Amino acid sequence: MDEIHTLQALGRPVEQTRNAFLALIEPLRPDLWRYCLRLTGSAWDAEDLLQETLMKAYARLTWWEPVEARPYLFRIASNAWIDGLRKRRATPVELDEAHRATPDQPDPAETWAAMEHLVGSLPTRQRVVFLLTEVFDFTACETAAMLNMTVGAVKAALHRARAGLREARAPQAAPTRPAIHPPDAVVAAYLDAFNRRDPDAIAALLTDGATNDIVGCGVEYGKDVIRKYSLTDWAGEQNRQWAEYGELEGQPVLFIYYQTEHHERALGQLITLTTDDGMITALRSYFFTPELIRFAAGRLGVPDCTWGYLYGGGA
């Protein structure tokens, strides 16, 4: 058996256990995505952080240690975000705090109103601590264990976060714009081919080494593979669907709408394209990402239709 087929054979049981993992944590994903959104301040970054968290959570599972899923996932998300900030800033993000304080009991209405101002207004550790304790109901002890802090340091960070939120101002949101004119010919050609349901025309726009990242599912490598699998499946779908070019939080995106039993026009997928020299080098399809689709639909003011987290699922 050659290396390719050996890897493919190994992938089958891995996929089965990964699907079992995803099914087990499915009830936790909406809260986890909201947490990632509040941490990052961006729907796109939230989805990336969520996918990174799930990949790390699955890869780090052990059989000798009991794992409680909810704190396990939130801990990984917190640390992945902090590590990402460290890399971008190239300076340490200090999590330990020497000062201790006893926090005041907040008014719940003030807490939720302050959430609108949270992203971008609090330092790293305060943002994480506030979200974990005040929004997602982890205790100070649980939060300390997740972040390798003392309970006193957690309380001090929470106290300062509450004080900071009283002074916070909401940042300017990046624009979400539907149905705008495509910026270049290759994107316009993709839209035309998509709306004509023409897989060959789409394939002709791809470079030989193009990739198709079906977020949360897998990656296809090469134009021929994309044409043989995902484009063939898509061309055979019977439901009415069409694409429109626009922006979600300032990022270019194709909004994919579906006609469903209940709605004439419901958002069901997002696609981003990477182009170079008049060709498409990469596609990224957000299909098995219900939270991101619902978020985008809310920004657009349209209904959503989502398909669950796994191939063949529904939500």
PETA-V724600 format. One record per run of one state. SS is the DSSP state (helix for helix, strand for strand, loop for the rest). FROM is the first residue (numbers start at 1). TO is the last residue. If there is no record, write none. Layout:
BEGIN
ss: {SS | SS}
from: {FROM | FROM}
to: {TO | TO}
END
This chain:
BEGIN
ss: {loop | helix | loop | helix | loop | helix | loop | helix | loop | helix | loop | helix | loop | helix | loop | strand | loop | helix | loop | helix | loop | strand | loop | strand | loop | helix | loop | strand | loop | strand | loop | strand | loop | strand | loop | helix | loop | strand | loop}
from: {1 | 3 | 41 | 43 | 60 | 69 | 90 | 108 | 119 | 124 | 136 | 140 | 148 | 151 | 166 | 177 | 178 | 185 | 196 | 199 | 205 | 206 | 215 | 218 | 222 | 223 | 236 | 241 | 249 | 251 | 259 | 266 | 277 | 279 | 287 | 290 | 301 | 303 | 305}
to: {2 | 40 | 42 | 59 | 68 | 89 | 107 | 118 | 123 | 135 | 139 | 147 | 150 | 165 | 176 | 177 | 184 | 195 | 198 | 204 | 205 | 214 | 217 | 221 | 222 | 235 | 240 | 248 | 250 | 258 | 265 | 276 | 278 | 286 | 289 | 300 | 302 | 304 | 315}
END
